[in-house]
Amino acid sequence: MKKLISVVLLTAIILTCASALVSVGADSSVTLKTDKAVYKEGEPILVTASSTNSSGKDWVGIIPKGDSEGVSIYWDYLKDITANFNISTASHKGKDRGDLYSLPAGEYTILIIPDDLTIKKGYDKALAMVDIKIERSADSVDTTAPKPSGDTYLVTDKTQYIVGEPIYVTASSENASGKDWVGIWPKGYVGQSIHWEYLSTIGKGKPYDIRSAPNRGGGQMTAYHGIPEGEYTLYLIPNDMNGGVGIPQALAMASIKVVSDPNKIAKAPLSATYKLDKEGSGLADGTLTIKLPEDHDADDIYMWWGDDNGKLTGYTRLARFKVTGTTVTHRMTENTLIPERATKLLIYTYNDSNGISKDCLEVKLPAGAASGDLGKVLSEFQIVSDIHIKGGADHEYSKHFVAMLNDVKKNSPTSVGIFAAGDIVDRGDSPEYWTYFHSLYKSVNGAPPMYLGIGNHEYIGTSYEAGLKQFLQNVKLPDGSTPDKVYYDCYVNGYHYVFIGTGATGTSAPIPKEELLWLEETLKKDDGEKPVFLFLHQPMLNTVSGSSSEEGWSGISNHKELKAVLDRFPHVLMFNGHTHWILDSDNCMYDGEGKTATIFNTSSVAYLWHSYDVPTGERMTGSEGYYIRVYEDKVAVLGRNFVTGEWVSSAQFIVSLSENDGSEETTSAADETSNTPTPDETSASTPETPPSAAEPSKKGCGAFVSGGVCFTGCILLALATFKKRKER
């Protein structure tokens, strides 16, 4: 009998180890299962997890076994996952876990943490835990490349990779600043990197998959995020220098080649139908239906406006979107323009393995579909946000600020000013940052006057009172006076500008009651025939990009009260900063439809954020803002990429000022013919286009086309903290 029991027990143990079901949980209402207990590197780790906790904030994550003091490598809320969820594709990544993002061989624990607790506080309260083991594949490469002698080096595990394969880099330096970083560039290109990360994050001497670095270059570098076929160079850059300055001073370098996998090439669409909502309106609003071959192997759709010469010069790629099957239906970004010179829509496919498809599909636009003359410009100015000055002329953010000033000076000679919606400097406890800011501004002789608003970063490291005092010392109104309140209004060139802000520090602070009363009375000054421009650093909940709960919103805590005021003044155009969300994000414009204020996400001059793959966002290198042109019956809000000198195609917005309804019926373009320089006439320099092996070379679907010092100011006080995310 004892022998029989032993056999049964042994059999049960064997079945448990070999089965695709592992579950540990003290509470019967909690489920945590993995499909098996032992995995090979790179293999999907499928998890089924659930709990009955009513908070909705229980989450599942993966940590190195026994590491109860750190943060998780990957995690997601239970409410956001389904059965057989691959934990290695979770939306959230733990900070300072870069060396573990590839989940190298080792022992790990998958666990459910309740009520939004961190690992440190919730480990002992975990609802369930499962231990797994990851082993090296028999044919896997050794990610630990031979290390050169000395303390400063950069090596890769191989010199040639297949597209989609991990690119392991091991680096170290003697620099004590902690700001040396590793990046990857197309061979021969000197500029912003494709992916990069600080050595202090990835760890000295540890293998790290550079493809998983959360910091990414924007603009033209987005075409390289999957590291498509081509030749590349990795550099170890010292002292937080940007690529253009740092590459010639690199501490170490390595060259690699990436070759395509012939079995994973994205195929171009078979056909497409673009149905405009209103032909002849000049607006892009409409539905696009794309049919793909059965074996398309595409992850995303990339599109450009085009003409007979290929991609339309002076414009960025349109907002990308995901492939959901062989037939993809997509709504074009509402309230945006079809550029005047556009005659075609060029549609490519894309996958992370091989990049953009070799060929594309051309969709000819109906005659008269593109926009035309807007009319006479009554006033022109720019709106930017989040400049974050923290260093001298060599710092990346400083270069972006100067590039923005030069772009405006060259392309908007009649500008009445540049309005900045907060976060002018990176920290309030560093007075020298203001010195840098003034010096950089003075370096661009002839730049328009700047109207500076205040953001939450002006208070970082100091108190509300001290931050406000320092800010006011650096801002003067046109008459030489200094505002003494967070909120006030002013008139520039006949148009009304209103500035409001929170009355306290914090990641989500309220606007005081007396300020809301003041705002209502101030907005009553106007008859509603002219637009009023309202500035507030942080957004209201569920309005523009970056303001939803899923995106990690932090902003105006009494947003309902503010919204109630704005509902009475539909002629108001409000601009928010704070989130850094890119201008081709979803919901970049919140359409008031004539019933409430129209609201815009203003992006950032310093660096960008996007949520295409990760709901709470990922950092991108780049610099964006708006050109504003006011007409008799409309306002053009024109997104601009200050790094490439191009118009952001999916952020060329039109707001109608007609009283009959809130619809955008105006036919217009960002490149209208008038006394004001237009996008089509813009000759702003574009950085040298890096080589792109993934780009086609024929016409139509052709090759990639590279495309007085008076500080007048009005205050914006917005005390919120930029995207402070709880580390798991």
TABELTA-V605012 format. One record per residue. N is the residue number from 0. RES is the residue in one small letter. D_CENTER is the distance of its C-alpha to the mean C-alpha in whole Angstrom. Layout:
BEGIN
n & res & d_center
N & RES & D_CENTER
N & RES & D_CENTER
END
This chain:
BEGIN
n & res & d_center
0 & m & 66
1 & k & 64
2 & k & 63
3 & l & 62
4 & i & 60
5 & s & 58
6 & v & 58
7 & v & 56
8 & l & 54
9 & l & 53
10 & t & 52
11 & a & 50
12 & i & 48
13 & i & 48
14 & l & 46
15 & t & 44
16 & c & 43
17 & a & 43
18 & s & 41
19 & a & 38
20 & l & 38
21 & v & 37
22 & s & 37
23 & v & 38
24 & g & 38
25 & a & 41
26 & d & 40
27 & s & 41
28 & s & 38
29 & v & 35
30 & t & 35
31 & l & 33
32 & k & 34
33 & t & 33
34 & d & 34
35 & k & 36
36 & a & 36
37 & v & 36
38 & y & 33
39 & k & 33
40 & e & 30
41 & g & 27
42 & e & 29
43 & p & 27
44 & i & 28
45 & l & 28
46 & v & 29
47 & t & 30
48 & a & 30
49 & s & 31
50 & s & 32
51 & t & 34
52 & n & 32
53 & s & 32
54 & s & 29
55 & g & 26
56 & k & 25
57 & d & 26
58 & w & 24
59 & v & 25
60 & g & 24
61 & i & 25
62 & i & 27
63 & p & 29
64 & k & 33
65 & g & 34
66 & d & 31
67 & s & 31
68 & e & 30
69 & g & 26
70 & v & 23
71 & s & 23
72 & i & 21
73 & y & 20
74 & w & 20
75 & d & 20
76 & y & 22
77 & l & 25
78 & k & 24
79 & d & 21
80 & i & 23
81 & t & 26
82 & a & 29
83 & n & 29
84 & f & 25
85 & n & 24
86 & i & 23
87 & s & 21
88 & t & 19
89 & a & 18
90 & s & 14
91 & h & 15
92 & k & 16
93 & g & 18
94 & k & 17
95 & d & 20
96 & r & 20
97 & g & 19
98 & d & 23
99 & l & 23
100 & y & 20
101 & s & 22
102 & l & 25
103 & p & 28
104 & a & 32
105 & g & 33
106 & e & 33
107 & y & 31
108 & t & 31
109 & i & 29
110 & l & 30
111 & i & 29
112 & i & 28
113 & p & 29
114 & d & 28
115 & d & 25
116 & l & 26
117 & t & 25
118 & i & 27
119 & k & 29
120 & k & 30
121 & g & 30
122 & y & 32
123 & d & 35
124 & k & 34
125 & a & 33
126 & l & 34
127 & a & 34
128 & m & 34
129 & v & 34
130 & d & 35
131 & i & 34
132 & k & 34
133 & i & 32
134 & e & 35
135 & r & 34
136 & s & 35
137 & a & 38
138 & d & 37
139 & s & 34
140 & v & 33
141 & d & 34
142 & t & 30
143 & t & 32
144 & a & 33
145 & p & 36
146 & k & 35
147 & p & 37
148 & s & 39
149 & g & 38
150 & d & 35
151 & t & 32
152 & y & 31
153 & l & 29
154 & v & 30
155 & t & 28
156 & d & 30
157 & k & 31
158 & t & 31
159 & q & 30
160 & y & 28
161 & i & 27
162 & v & 24
163 & g & 22
164 & e & 24
165 & p & 23
166 & i & 23
167 & y & 25
168 & v & 25
169 & t & 27
170 & a & 27
171 & s & 29
172 & s & 30
173 & e & 32
174 & n & 30
175 & a & 30
176 & s & 27
177 & g & 25
178 & k & 22
179 & d & 23
180 & w & 20
181 & v & 20
182 & g & 18
183 & i & 19
184 & w & 20
185 & p & 21
186 & k & 25
187 & g & 26
188 & y & 23
189 & v & 22
190 & g & 19
191 & q & 15
192 & s & 15
193 & i & 14
194 & h & 14
195 & w & 15
196 & e & 16
197 & y & 19
198 & l & 22
199 & s & 23
200 & t & 20
201 & i & 22
202 & g & 25
203 & k & 28
204 & g & 30
205 & k & 28
206 & p & 27
207 & y & 23
208 & d & 21
209 & i & 19
210 & r & 17
211 & s & 16
212 & a & 14
213 & p & 11
214 & n & 10
215 & r & 9
216 & g & 10
217 & g & 9
218 & g & 11
219 & q & 14
220 & m & 13
221 & t & 11
222 & a & 15
223 & y & 16
224 & h & 13
225 & g & 16
226 & i & 19
227 & p & 21
228 & e & 24
229 & g & 25
230 & e & 26
231 & y & 24
232 & t & 25
233 & l & 23
234 & y & 24
235 & l & 24
236 & i & 23
237 & p & 25
238 & n & 24
239 & d & 21
240 & m & 21
241 & n & 19
242 & g & 19
243 & g & 22
244 & v & 24
245 & g & 24
246 & i & 25
247 & p & 28
248 & q & 29
249 & a & 27
250 & l & 29
251 & a & 29
252 & m & 28
253 & a & 28
254 & s & 28
255 & i & 28
256 & k & 28
257 & v & 26
258 & v & 28
259 & s & 28
260 & d & 29
261 & p & 31
262 & n & 31
263 & k & 27
264 & i & 27
265 & a & 25
266 & k & 27
267 & a & 27
268 & p & 27
269 & l & 31
270 & s & 31
271 & a & 28
272 & t & 29
273 & y & 27
274 & k & 29
275 & l & 28
276 & d & 29
277 & k & 31
278 & e & 32
279 & g & 33
280 & s & 30
281 & g & 28
282 & l & 25
283 & a & 23
284 & d & 23
285 & g & 25
286 & t & 25
287 & l & 24
288 & t & 26
289 & i & 26
290 & k & 29
291 & l & 28
292 & p & 31
293 & e & 32
294 & d & 31
295 & h & 27
296 & d & 25
297 & a & 22
298 & d & 19
299 & d & 17
300 & i & 18
301 & y & 17
302 & m & 19
303 & w & 19
304 & w & 22
305 & g & 25
306 & d & 29
307 & d & 32
308 & n & 30
309 & g & 27
310 & k & 24
311 & l & 24
312 & t & 23
313 & g & 21
314 & y & 18
315 & t & 15
316 & r & 15
317 & l & 15
318 & a & 12
319 & r & 13
320 & f & 14
321 & k & 16
322 & v & 20
323 & t & 22
324 & g & 26
325 & t & 28
326 & t & 27
327 & v & 24
328 & t & 24
329 & h & 21
330 & r & 21
331 & m & 19
332 & t & 17
333 & e & 20
334 & n & 21
335 & t & 20
336 & l & 22
337 & i & 24
338 & p & 24
339 & e & 28
340 & r & 28
341 & a & 27
342 & t & 29
343 & k & 28
344 & l & 24
345 & l & 24
346 & i & 23
347 & y & 22
348 & t & 21
349 & y & 19
350 & n & 19
351 & d & 18
352 & s & 22
353 & n & 22
354 & g & 20
355 & i & 20
356 & s & 24
357 & k & 27
358 & d & 28
359 & c & 26
360 & l & 28
361 & e & 28
362 & v & 29
363 & k & 31
364 & l & 30
365 & p & 33
366 & a & 35
367 & g & 34
368 & a & 30
369 & a & 28
370 & s & 28
371 & g & 31
372 & d & 32
373 & l & 31
374 & g & 34
375 & k & 34
376 & v & 31
377 & l & 33
378 & s & 30
379 & e & 27
380 & f & 24
381 & q & 21
382 & i & 18
383 & v & 16
384 & s & 14
385 & d & 13
386 & i & 15
387 & h & 16
388 & i & 19
389 & k & 21
390 & g & 23
391 & g & 25
392 & a & 24
393 & d & 23
394 & h & 20
395 & e & 17
396 & y & 16
397 & s & 19
398 & k & 19
399 & h & 16
400 & f & 18
401 & v & 21
402 & a & 19
403 & m & 18
404 & l & 22
405 & n & 23
406 & d & 22
407 & v & 23
408 & k & 26
409 & k & 27
410 & n & 25
411 & s & 26
412 & p & 30
413 & t & 31
414 & s & 28
415 & v & 29
416 & g & 26
417 & i & 23
418 & f & 22
419 & a & 19
420 & a & 18
421 & g & 18
422 & d & 17
423 & i & 19
424 & v & 20
425 & d & 18
426 & r & 22
427 & g & 25
428 & d & 27
429 & s & 27
430 & p & 29
431 & e & 28
432 & y & 25
433 & w & 26
434 & t & 29
435 & y & 26
436 & f & 24
437 & h & 28
438 & s & 29
439 & l & 25
440 & y & 26
441 & k & 30
442 & s & 29
443 & v & 28
444 & n & 31
445 & g & 31
446 & a & 28
447 & p & 28
448 & p & 28
449 & m & 25
450 & y & 25
451 & l & 24
452 & g & 22
453 & i & 22
454 & g & 19
455 & n & 19
456 & h & 19
457 & e & 22
458 & y & 24
459 & i & 22
460 & g & 26
461 & t & 28
462 & s & 29
463 & y & 29
464 & e & 32
465 & a & 31
466 & g & 28
467 & l & 29
468 & k & 32
469 & q & 30
470 & f & 28
471 & l & 31
472 & q & 32
473 & n & 30
474 & v & 30
475 & k & 33
476 & l & 33
477 & p & 35
478 & d & 38
479 & g & 38
480 & s & 37
481 & t & 35
482 & p & 33
483 & d & 35
484 & k & 32
485 & v & 29
486 & y & 29
487 & y & 31
488 & d & 31
489 & c & 32
490 & y & 33
491 & v & 32
492 & n & 33
493 & g & 35
494 & y & 31
495 & h & 31
496 & y & 28
497 & v & 27
498 & f & 26
499 & i & 25
500 & g & 24
501 & t & 25
502 & g & 28
503 & a & 27
504 & t & 25
505 & g & 23
506 & t & 19
507 & s & 21
508 & a & 24
509 & p & 26
510 & i & 27
511 & p & 31
512 & k & 33
513 & e & 35
514 & e & 32
515 & l & 31
516 & l & 35
517 & w & 34
518 & l & 31
519 & e & 33
520 & e & 36
521 & t & 34
522 & l & 33
523 & k & 36
524 & k & 37
525 & d & 36
526 & d & 38
527 & g & 34
528 & e & 35
529 & k & 33
530 & p & 29
531 & v & 28
532 & f & 25
533 & l & 24
534 & f & 21
535 & l & 20
536 & h & 17
537 & q & 16
538 & p & 16
539 & m & 19
540 & l & 18
541 & n & 17
542 & t & 17
543 & v & 13
544 & s & 10
545 & g & 9
546 & s & 13
547 & s & 14
548 & s & 16
549 & e & 15
550 & e & 11
551 & g & 13
552 & w & 14
553 & s & 16
554 & g & 18
555 & i & 21
556 & s & 23
557 & n & 26
558 & h & 24
559 & k & 26
560 & e & 29
561 & l & 26
562 & k & 26
563 & a & 30
564 & v & 30
565 & l & 27
566 & d & 29
567 & r & 32
568 & f & 30
569 & p & 29
570 & h & 29
571 & v & 26
572 & l & 23
573 & m & 21
574 & f & 17
575 & n & 15
576 & g & 13
577 & h & 12
578 & t & 9
579 & h & 7
580 & w & 5
581 & i & 5
582 & l & 8
583 & d & 9
584 & s & 8
585 & d & 11
586 & n & 13
587 & c & 12
588 & m & 15
589 & y & 18
590 & d & 21
591 & g & 24
592 & e & 26
593 & g & 29
594 & k & 29
595 & t & 27
596 & a & 25
597 & t & 22
598 & i & 18
599 & f & 15
600 & n & 12
601 & t & 12
602 & s & 8
603 & s & 10
604 & v & 12
605 & a & 12
606 & y & 8
607 & l & 5
608 & w & 2
609 & h & 2
610 & s & 6
611 & y & 8
612 & d & 10
613 & v & 10
614 & p & 10
615 & t & 10
616 & g & 6
617 & e & 6
618 & r & 6
619 & m & 6
620 & t & 9
621 & g & 9
622 & s & 11
623 & e & 11
624 & g & 13
625 & y & 16
626 & y & 20
627 & i & 22
628 & r & 25
629 & v & 28
630 & y & 31
631 & e & 34
632 & d & 32
633 & k & 29
634 & v & 25
635 & a & 23
636 & v & 19
637 & l & 18
638 & g & 14
639 & r & 15
640 & n & 13
641 & f & 15
642 & v & 15
643 & t & 16
644 & g & 18
645 & e & 17
646 & w & 17
647 & v & 14
648 & s & 16
649 & s & 14
650 & a & 14
651 & q & 18
652 & f & 19
653 & i & 23
654 & v & 24
655 & s & 28
656 & l & 30
657 & s & 33
658 & e & 35
659 & n & 36
660 & d & 33
661 & g & 29
662 & s & 28
663 & e & 27
664 & e & 30
665 & t & 30
666 & t & 30
667 & s & 28
668 & a & 25
669 & a & 23
670 & d & 26
671 & e & 29
672 & t & 32
673 & s & 33
674 & n & 34
675 & t & 30
676 & p & 29
677 & t & 27
678 & p & 24
679 & d & 26
680 & e & 28
681 & t & 26
682 & s & 26
683 & a & 24
684 & s & 24
685 & t & 21
686 & p & 21
687 & e & 23
688 & t & 21
689 & p & 21
690 & p & 24
691 & s & 22
692 & a & 25
693 & a & 23
694 & e & 23
695 & p & 27
696 & s & 29
697 & k & 31
698 & k & 31
699 & g & 29
700 & c & 27
701 & g & 27
702 & a & 26
703 & f & 22
704 & v & 23
705 & s & 22
706 & g & 21
707 & g & 34
708 & v & 32
709 & c & 32
710 & f & 30
711 & t & 30
712 & g & 28
713 & c & 28
714 & i & 26
715 & l & 23
716 & l & 24
717 & a & 21
718 & l & 21
719 & a & 18
720 & t & 17
721 & f & 13
722 & k & 12
723 & k & 15
724 & r & 15
725 & k & 19
726 & e & 19
727 & r & 21
END
